[in-house]
Amino acid sequence: MAQTLIDKILASHLLRQEDDHLLIVYDHLLLHDATGALLIKPFKNLGKPLAHPEKILAAADHFVPPATAERAEILQQYLDFTTELTGIRRKPFQGICHQILVEDGSVGPGQFIIGADSHTIMAGALGSMACGLGSTDILFSMVTGYTWLPRPPVCKLELTGNRAPFIRGKDVALAILTEIGGTRDLADYAFECVDHTNDQLSMDSRFSLACMAAEMGASFFIIIPDAITTNFLAQKGNTTKPLLPDADATYDTTLTIAMPEQSLVSVPPAPWEVEKASDLGHIKINQAFVGSCTGGRLEDIADTAAIVRGQKVAENVRLVVIPASQNIYLQAIRAGYIEDIIMAGGIVDAPSCGPCGGIDKGIIGIGQTMIATSNRNFPGRTGPGDTYLASAPVVAASALTGVITDPRVIN
């Protein structure tokens, strides 16, 4: 019987089936400081050993460096806790956990990955099944070595058309949210995304797209591996042969999304409230933020540098750039992007989540407006002001003009 990629991965990781639930072994389990700290007391009270310590990757990114004494204490408790977990892969202070995960050489296609954060789904860009779980479920998986789930319905998502200038993975994600976000008709579906576009999305854009699947309500979001995937894997030393769906696989539903012709912007109060950047009029901003697990990669920083190079950020506007990892930060320095951004008046901070979850390094206040590459703009998410979501080219162009701007106007 022909199988989807979802079915193949589930079958290869199936421990056993109980009624309509599958017990699935995982290849990687991701922890970070904010939610990982919640596990300390329950884990110690449970008194059980880790089932597979070598499968656990522990990052520290949310409270790095801490903005308050309370967060400093939480971070230290988490660091002490993970130090005691013999055999795990500890990678604190190296960047956002999701980016650290996909940069890890052992993480690749055909795997099943879980993490204590909803945006763990981003790893699906590598051709794997990845999802976020609550802290209690993560604790269960840490001591048993498996998790459980029903087989999700599967949607085949086809991307078509030609990619116009400045169109990135974030724009594609917003186009999908325009189609399905408000109705939630495909909530809890697993997506198998095929990039049929003439000028395919880069790996960085694919990570951005897969990351935003959490806002689509997807259970999983896999981008079918191709030459772009295998090239990325080869660069980090992973030679795993990707799994592919059968050509005649049957899907529960299909969805076709054409490449957006113009840059898109998500307007408050929800990611699926989407408009064209050119249609928004004169919306003044106080801050432009390039960063988060959705938008702090090298492509985003390169786009930002290219737009602001030789120019100046608008008066009284903060351009905040936070690379998603130390590796990306170093690449951006070597390429000269960081210097371009600083010379234009931008602020570059250490790799971390920053203002995305209202944590630090760029929270906005009452009456303030931010345009950001991050993933959520629910009221209060990044402070009491209003947040608009867009690609790095839109954010950078807006930083120069002081209003939300289509990047075609700048160039």
Secondary structure, 3 states (H helix, E strand, C coil): CCCCHHHHHHHHCEEEEECCEEEEECCEEEECHHHHHHHHHHHHHHCCCCCCHHHEEEEECCCCCCCCHHHHHHHHHHHHHHHHCCCCEEEECCECHHHHHHHCCCCCCCCEEEECCHHHHHHHHHCCEEEECCHHHHHHHHHHCEEEEECCCEEEEEEECCCCCCCCHHHHHHHHHHHHCCCCCCCCCEEEEEECCCCCCCHHHHHHHHHCHHHHCCCEEEECCCHHHHHHHHHCCCCCCCCCCCCCCCCCEEEEEECCCCCEEECCCCCCCEEEHHHCCCCECCEEEECCCCCCCHHHHHHHHHHHCCCCCCCCCEEEECCCEHHHHHHHHHHCHHHHHHHCCCEECCCCCHHHHCCCCCCCCCCCEEEECCCCCCCECCECCEEEECCHHHHHHHHHHCECCCHHHHC
